[in-house]
Amino acid sequence: SKPHVNVGTIGHVEHGKTTLTAAITKREKLKLLPLMKLIKLSKPMFLL
């Protein structure tokens, strides 16, 4: 089991905070897709 980590982003308006967060989230979701197919989940719990 991996430890949980909370990450905060601080920055000026329109300097890419949301883009960075979306990129990290997408990367992690893509890593989970093969596992979800293996255990036959239609959607990850965080997308429900």
C-alpha positions as a Markdown table, in Angstrom:
| # | Residue | x | y | z |
|---|---|---|---|---|
| 1 | Ser | 0.0 | 0.0 | 0.0 |
| 2 | Lys | 1.3 | 3.4 | -0.9 |
| 3 | Pro | 1.0 | 6.4 | 1.4 |
| 4 | His | -1.5 | 9.1 | 0.6 |
| 5 | Val | -0.1 | 12.5 | -0.2 |
| 6 | Asn | -2.0 | 15.8 | -0.3 |
| 7 | Val | -0.7 | 18.3 | -2.8 |
| 8 | Gly | -1.6 | 22.0 | -2.9 |
| 9 | Thr | -1.0 | 24.4 | -5.8 |
| 10 | Ile | -0.4 | 28.1 | -5.3 |
| 11 | Gly | 0.0 | 30.5 | -8.1 |
| 12 | His | -1.3 | 33.6 | -9.8 |
| 13 | Val | -4.5 | 33.7 | -11.9 |
| 14 | Glu | -4.2 | 31.9 | -15.3 |
| 15 | His | -0.7 | 30.5 | -14.7 |
| 16 | Gly | -1.6 | 26.8 | -15.2 |
| 17 | Lys | -2.7 | 25.5 | -11.8 |
| 18 | Thr | -5.8 | 23.8 | -13.2 |
| 19 | Thr | -3.9 | 22.5 | -16.3 |
| 20 | Leu | -1.3 | 20.9 | -14.1 |
| 21 | Thr | -3.9 | 19.3 | -11.8 |
| 22 | Ala | -5.8 | 18.0 | -14.8 |
| 23 | Ala | -2.6 | 16.5 | -16.3 |
| 24 | Ile | -1.7 | 14.7 | -13.1 |
| 25 | Thr | -5.2 | 13.4 | -12.7 |
| 26 | Lys | -5.4 | 12.2 | -16.3 |
| 27 | Arg | -2.1 | 10.4 | -16.0 |
| 28 | Glu | -3.2 | 8.6 | -12.9 |
| 29 | Lys | -6.5 | 7.6 | -14.4 |
| 30 | Leu | -4.9 | 6.2 | -17.5 |
| 31 | Lys | -2.6 | 4.1 | -15.3 |
| 32 | Leu | -5.7 | 2.6 | -13.6 |
| 33 | Leu | -7.7 | 1.8 | -16.8 |
| 34 | Pro | -6.1 | -1.6 | -17.5 |
| 35 | Leu | -6.7 | -2.6 | -13.9 |
| 36 | Met | -10.3 | -1.5 | -14.0 |
| 37 | Lys | -10.9 | -3.6 | -17.2 |
| 38 | Leu | -9.2 | -6.6 | -15.4 |
| 39 | Ile | -11.6 | -6.4 | -12.5 |
| 40 | Lys | -14.5 | -5.3 | -14.7 |
| 41 | Leu | -15.3 | -1.9 | -13.3 |
| 42 | Ser | -17.1 | 0.4 | -15.6 |
| 43 | Lys | -15.9 | 3.6 | -13.9 |
| 44 | Pro | -13.4 | 4.4 | -11.2 |
| 45 | Met | -15.1 | 5.4 | -7.9 |
| 46 | Phe | -13.7 | 9.0 | -8.1 |
| 47 | Leu | -15.6 | 9.5 | -11.4 |
| 48 | Leu | -19.0 | 8.4 | -10.2 |
